[in-house]
């Protein structure tokens, strides 16, 4: 006599819940919270793109529809992995100004338009 097979196996990685502040991820039978503050790529992502997560390696997560790769270490300790944009500027501590935004300084009260180049006045 043969035993019946057990039910479907639990996926190795799964998004459990999404809130306005972030989302919960189940990985290796542990829950992790990914706050949008630390992982801004997911803030405006649609539900399908956020839910479709893959585990190509035991400590490597990939969201193909968002083209986001994360190491488990960056989820466990996001403060050790500061956010950096393509230009190499830290986005966490200093938000990038919008192109064309008028900037005034005390030394020069005349408005100056900052265009996003490297000649930004200090």
N, C-alpha and C positions, 0 to 999 in steps of 0.2 A: 504494500500500500504506500502511495506517495502522498506527501504533504502538499497542500496548496501553497503557491508562492505568496509571499507577503505582499502588501500593497505597494504602490509606487514609492520609490525612494524619494527622500527629501532632497531638493536641489542643494548643491554645495553653497550657493549664494542666492539670496532672495531679498528684494525690497519688501519690507513688512508694512510700513505706514509712511505717509507723507503729510507733513504739517506746514503751516506758514513759516516755520523757523528752520526746517530741515527735514531729513528723513531717516528712518531706521532701517538698518541693513542686517540681515542674519547671515553670518559667515562662520563656518566651522562650529556650528551650534552655539555661537555667541552673538549677542546683539551689539551693534555699533550705531551711534547717532552721528550723522554727517550734517553739521549746521551749515546753512547757506552762507553764513558769515565767513566760514573757513573754506567752503567749497562753492564759490559763486556760479560755477558753470551749470549747476542744477537749478538755480533759482527760477529761471525763465524757461526751463526745458519742459516739453510736454510730458504727459504721463507715460505714454508708450516708450519714449526715449529713456526716461528715468528707470522704468521697470525692466528694460532689456539690459541686464548686466551679465557679463561673462567672467569666468575665472580661468584664464589661460594658464596660470601658475598658482600654486597654493597661496602666495602672498601678493598677487597681482590681479587687480580688477580692471575690467575694460567695459565701457559703454560705447558700443559701435555707432549708434545713431548720433551720439554727441562727440565722438572721437576723443573721449576722456579716458586716460590711463591713471590709475592710482595704485600706489603701493600700500599695503596694509599698515605699515609703520606711519604713513602720513595721516591715516585715519585715526590711529591710536593716539598719536601726539602731533596734532596739526600745528601747534606753536613752534615745533622744531623745523617746519617746512614753510617758510614765508612764501606768500604768493608773489610771483614775478611775471610781468607781462612780456610780450615779444621784444620790447625795447629795453628790457632789463631794469625797469623802474619798479620799485616795490609798490604794489597796489594796496597792501594792507594799511600801511602807515600814512601814505599820502595819495589821495585819489587824484587821478589825472584830470586836469581841467579840460573842458570841452573846447574844441577848436573854435576860434572866433570870439571867445568870451572876453569881455573888457576887463582889464586889470588895472587898478590904480595903486600907486605907492605913495608913501608920505613924502619921500624925497622928490618925486615928480608927480604932482597931482593931476597932470593931464592924462586922460585915458590912453592906454596902450592896448592894442589888440594882440593877444597871445595866440599864435598860430600853431603851436605844438612843436616848433623846431627847438634845437638845442641852445638857442640864444636867449633863453628865458632869463629875465632880469631877476635879481635877488633882492 
